Structure formats: C-alpha cells, structure tokens
Amino acid sequence: MNNREAIINNYIDAYNSFDIDGMMKDMADDVVFENISGGQVNMTLNGLQAFRQQAEQAKAISAAVDNQ
C-alpha cells in the first residue's frame, strides 16, 4: 500500500468510527473539503476548523438518531 492509499484508508476507518481527530490527522490546515452527492458538490468546507465543526454536527445528529 502506498502513502496515498494509507491516508485514504485511515480517513475511511476514522469516518466509520466517528473519530473526528483521526479523520483530520492527515489533513492540511488549509484543507478544502467538498461533499459530492449525485455528481454535485453540495457542501464546501474551507480549513480544519470548518471541517471539525461540520464533523461534530454530523456526529451529534447521528447520535441523536441512534438514541431515538
């Protein structure tokens, strides 16, 4: 496995376990994160702070749904 594959696999593993710090560990401070759904960009986040805020919101929503 090359470094790029390792970074992608680390992100996916962290994403699947709601490990926000793990998701962010290989990201640059000036990351631009785009969510693509149905071939369209439906969200763009600029920087680690914006990414963390969105990830924490998504984690809280998921926890709330799981607790219903």
C-alpha angles and dihedrals in degrees: 000000000000126000094262092054091047091053091049093047092048090052093048093048091049092045092052091053096042090244100155095180089051091050090053100041096095097037124108119236090249096048118157109209119192124188112210122197125170090358092301130107104238099171135025122190123190118205137357095282093057091046092050093049092052093044092051091049091049091048091051092049091049091050091049092051091047090052095054 
